[in-house]
């Protein structure tokens, strides 16, 4: 019976893997087909990279890529600073209303970003940050998920290490930098991958707050190929999609072990 259960688990895992990867496989195949022929499912047709060349030349793709890298880097830098300080405070300091404030922070997880679009738009406009990378990234720099994850990581660090550092004369910032941050490196890596993937794929807010190619990220540039007025070509859209998600896939394949281990260690303590 255990062997039968193992066989069922294996079959189920492979079935889920095939279902998950099939859209990516189709997009890859469609991107390599001549324009306008992808839906014909002619597996004997020759493969071509013309769609990738067309996407690269049709829009300032290199500029969109650079804008996206700057955007996700800016957001991640802000999140790491704010979430580290907040997570450290919630993990190691006793102050009045700490648990209540922490619950209020976690309530942010239940609020959809779309609900705050109008208010965020008004604030960004008043600050004069419309159509800028900072204007796109500012609403996301305080992350409840990041604060929770780092709080859990910091709470798992033995307090004896903190006491030893304090005896050696370290300030609280020194303790944070020399004890807690190094101990939470796997968690930082996992959170960085989540943050980068989330904001790399973010579409609605960048679409609303940008109106020029100088600040437009990849997702907004990708939408130009699906506009009805320009015609919808599955091969071209697939090529643009592959070019958009490829950096994320490569990053996940490289860091997948650290990514999984970090979340396994960051359970509720």
Wavefront OBJ file of the C-alpha trace (Angstrom):
o trace
v 0.000 0.000 0.000
v 2.777 2.536 0.758
v 4.264 1.889 -2.673
v 0.862 2.508 -4.273
v 0.532 5.779 -2.365
v 3.990 6.808 -3.526
v 3.042 6.063 -7.138
v -0.118 8.163 -6.797
v 1.882 11.031 -5.289
v 4.377 10.862 -8.158
v 1.650 10.812 -10.796
v -0.123 13.710 -9.123
v 3.071 15.731 -8.900
v 3.871 15.177 -12.576
v 0.286 16.014 -13.571
v 0.407 19.298 -11.640
v 3.833 20.098 -13.084
v 2.588 19.525 -16.635
v -0.505 21.676 -16.037
v 1.647 24.449 -14.541
v 4.296 24.477 -17.265
v 2.035 23.893 -20.288
v 1.202 27.622 -20.814
v 4.912 28.436 -20.755
v 5.675 25.641 -23.217
v 2.939 26.850 -25.555
v 4.148 30.451 -25.305
v 7.684 29.335 -26.136
v 6.497 27.288 -29.098
v 4.222 30.091 -30.352
v 7.030 32.638 -30.059
v 9.162 30.523 -32.399
v 6.452 30.188 -35.052
v 6.080 32.494 -38.078
v 3.811 35.449 -37.393
v 0.120 34.567 -37.557
v 0.560 30.778 -37.663
v 0.789 29.832 -33.966
v -2.871 28.895 -33.545
v -2.681 26.546 -36.527
v -0.680 24.114 -34.386
v 1.392 23.008 -37.344
v 4.265 21.215 -35.645
v 6.070 20.732 -38.961
v 6.501 24.473 -39.560
v 10.068 25.840 -39.263
v 11.137 27.658 -36.122
v 12.161 31.304 -36.281
v 13.388 34.086 -33.991
v 11.868 36.845 -36.118
v 9.203 37.563 -33.496
v 11.850 38.325 -30.866
v 13.656 40.620 -33.297
v 10.391 42.385 -34.134
v 9.530 42.930 -30.450
v 12.991 44.325 -29.733
v 12.792 46.789 -32.625
v 9.086 47.712 -32.427
v 9.394 49.426 -29.036
v 12.317 50.714 -26.937
v 12.571 47.335 -25.219
v 16.021 47.965 -23.760
v 14.686 51.147 -22.152
v 11.669 49.304 -20.736
v 14.000 46.650 -19.310
v 16.242 49.281 -17.717
v 13.205 51.064 -16.242
v 11.985 47.796 -14.729
v 15.380 46.994 -13.208
v 15.589 50.473 -11.685
v 12.027 50.207 -10.381
v 12.344 46.813 -8.685
v 15.761 47.771 -7.261
v 14.360 51.003 -5.821
v 11.373 49.231 -4.275
v 13.509 46.418 -2.880
v 16.024 48.827 -1.340
v 13.242 50.778 0.384
v 11.558 47.595 1.586
v 14.766 46.103 2.987
v 15.517 49.231 5.017
v 11.992 49.808 6.342
v 11.127 46.139 6.896
v 14.436 45.454 8.640
v 13.958 48.313 11.091
v 10.298 47.501 11.722
v 10.901 43.754 12.000
v 13.744 44.318 14.458
v 11.606 46.629 16.580
v 8.719 44.155 16.717
v 11.030 41.211 17.449
v 13.336 42.618 20.126
v 11.814 45.722 21.768
v 9.053 45.917 24.345
v 6.829 48.974 24.017
v 3.244 49.853 24.750
v 0.807 48.619 22.127
v 3.425 46.562 20.261
v 1.150 43.591 19.578
v -1.763 45.833 18.591
v 0.393 47.812 16.172
v 1.756 44.586 14.710
v -1.782 43.320 14.109
v -2.634 46.596 12.384
v 0.420 46.162 10.169
v -0.679 42.639 9.257
v -4.124 43.945 8.323
v -2.415 45.497 5.303
v -2.187 41.973 3.897
v -5.981 41.896 3.608
v -6.206 45.150 1.640
v -5.950 44.785 -2.124
v -3.578 47.318 -3.707
v -6.286 48.189 -6.235
v -8.460 49.583 -3.425
v -5.834 52.265 -2.717
v -5.141 53.300 -6.311
v -7.185 56.513 -6.226
v -5.664 57.677 -2.929
v -2.150 56.715 -4.020
v -2.631 58.561 -7.290
v -3.677 61.711 -5.450
v -0.708 61.543 -3.072
v 1.826 60.869 -5.844
v 0.436 63.766 -7.866
v 0.619 66.152 -4.883
v 4.242 65.125 -4.266
v 5.104 65.855 -7.905
v 6.205 62.259 -8.499
v 3.826 61.447 -11.336
v 5.534 59.588 -14.201
v 8.677 58.826 -12.169
v 10.229 55.601 -10.900
v 9.934 56.869 -7.312
v 6.250 57.606 -7.852
v 5.660 54.036 -9.046
v 7.600 52.436 -6.210
v 6.709 54.644 -3.236
v 3.361 52.969 -2.320
v 5.053 49.555 -2.067
v 8.059 50.347 0.125
v 6.292 49.555 3.409
v 5.515 45.845 3.118
v 3.527 44.056 5.830
v 4.675 40.725 4.429
v 8.319 41.776 4.637
v 7.916 43.048 8.197
v 6.282 39.783 9.251
v 8.896 37.620 7.537
v 11.866 39.488 9.034
v 10.251 39.644 12.476
v 9.956 35.857 12.450
v 13.569 35.509 11.293
v 14.872 37.869 13.984
v 12.872 36.116 16.725
v 14.635 32.858 15.843
v 18.085 34.356 16.546
v 19.387 33.306 20.019
v 19.216 36.239 22.396
v 22.638 35.243 23.747
v 24.230 36.517 20.538
v 22.606 39.895 21.072
v 23.750 40.019 24.699
v 27.318 39.138 23.711
v 27.352 41.918 21.124
v 26.000 44.415 23.650
v 28.698 43.423 26.161
v 31.311 44.044 23.464
v 29.997 47.595 23.167
v 27.822 47.365 20.051
v 25.006 49.871 19.710
v 21.553 48.664 18.770
v 22.267 49.442 15.120
v 25.543 47.541 15.455
v 23.711 44.550 16.916
v 21.196 44.671 14.083
v 23.870 44.916 11.391
v 26.386 42.434 12.830
v 24.095 39.844 14.437
v 20.565 39.849 13.073
v 21.077 40.764 9.429
v 23.751 38.071 8.777
v 21.600 35.455 10.542
v 18.637 36.293 8.288
v 20.472 36.209 4.941
v 18.440 33.259 3.532
v 15.222 35.079 4.438
v 16.466 38.253 2.772
v 17.192 36.291 -0.392
v 13.774 34.653 -0.440
v 12.016 37.949 0.215
v 14.065 39.679 -2.478
v 12.941 37.080 -5.028
v 9.297 37.505 -4.010
v 9.521 41.295 -4.121
v 11.293 41.379 -7.475
v 8.849 38.913 -9.033
v 5.833 40.806 -7.687
v 6.881 44.244 -8.869
v 8.452 42.998 -12.084
v 4.993 41.715 -13.045
v 3.014 44.657 -11.655
v 0.893 46.222 -14.365
v -2.113 48.283 -13.269
v -0.422 50.881 -11.046
v 2.520 51.538 -13.448
v -0.004 51.853 -16.289
v -1.932 54.528 -14.387
v 0.988 56.552 -13.065
v 3.165 56.616 -16.218
v 2.529 58.211 -19.586
v 5.903 58.208 -21.344
v 8.380 55.562 -22.580
v 11.058 57.112 -20.361
v 9.512 55.547 -17.244
v 7.373 52.756 -18.716
v 8.236 49.251 -17.362
v 8.162 45.988 -19.293
v 4.615 45.011 -18.347
v 3.166 48.244 -19.721
v 5.304 47.911 -22.831
v 4.098 44.325 -23.234
v 0.477 45.492 -23.238
v 1.141 47.543 -26.395
v 1.382 44.329 -28.401
v -2.088 43.247 -27.275
v -3.904 46.462 -28.152
v -6.900 45.683 -30.416
v -6.239 48.724 -32.605
v -2.802 47.358 -33.576
v -3.983 43.791 -34.140
v -3.319 40.791 -31.923
v -0.611 38.397 -33.066
v -0.185 35.440 -30.713
v 3.352 34.769 -31.914
v 4.485 38.335 -31.247
v 2.721 38.513 -27.874
v 4.257 35.192 -26.873
v 7.724 36.401 -27.829
v 7.255 39.593 -25.799
v 5.958 37.561 -22.840
v 8.955 35.211 -22.921
v 11.311 38.186 -23.046
v 9.534 39.662 -20.016
v 9.464 36.592 -17.762
v 12.814 35.044 -18.747
v 14.887 36.969 -16.143
v 12.523 35.855 -13.368
v 12.632 32.213 -14.461
v 16.423 32.259 -14.567
v 16.635 33.864 -11.110
v 14.249 31.308 -9.625
v 16.125 28.358 -11.140
v 19.390 29.677 -9.695
v 18.073 30.429 -6.193
v 15.197 27.946 -5.842
v 16.840 25.969 -3.013
v 17.486 29.054 -0.881
v 14.008 30.331 -1.734
v 12.263 27.203 -0.449
v 14.466 26.770 2.620
v 13.951 30.356 3.740
v 10.167 30.004 3.800
v 10.387 26.679 5.595
v 12.424 28.390 8.337
v 10.144 31.413 8.595
v 7.140 29.729 10.155
v 5.191 31.195 13.033
v 7.179 30.807 16.284
l 1 2 3 4 5 6 7 8 9 10 11 12 13 14 15 16 17 18 19 20 21 22 23 24 25 26 27 28 29 30 31 32 33 34 35 36 37 38 39 40 41 42 43 44 45 46 47 48 49 50 51 52 53 54 55 56 57 58 59 60 61 62 63 64 65 66 67 68 69 70 71 72 73 74 75 76 77 78 79 80 81 82 83 84 85 86 87 88 89 90 91 92 93 94 95 96 97 98 99 100 101 102 103 104 105 106 107 108 109 110 111 112 113 114 115 116 117 118 119 120 121 122 123 124 125 126 127 128 129 130 131 132 133 134 135 136 137 138 139 140 141 142 143 144 145 146 147 148 149 150 151 152 153 154 155 156 157 158 159 160 161 162 163 164 165 166 167 168 169 170 171 172 173 174 175 176 177 178 179 180 181 182 183 184 185 186 187 188 189 190 191 192 193 194 195 196 197 198 199 200 201 202 203 204 205 206 207 208 209 210 211 212 213 214 215 216 217 218 219 220 221 222 223 224 225 226 227 228 229 230 231 232 233 234 235 236 237 238 239 240 241 242 243 244 245 246 247 248 249 250 251 252 253 254 255 256 257 258 259 260 261 262 263 264 265 266 267 268 269
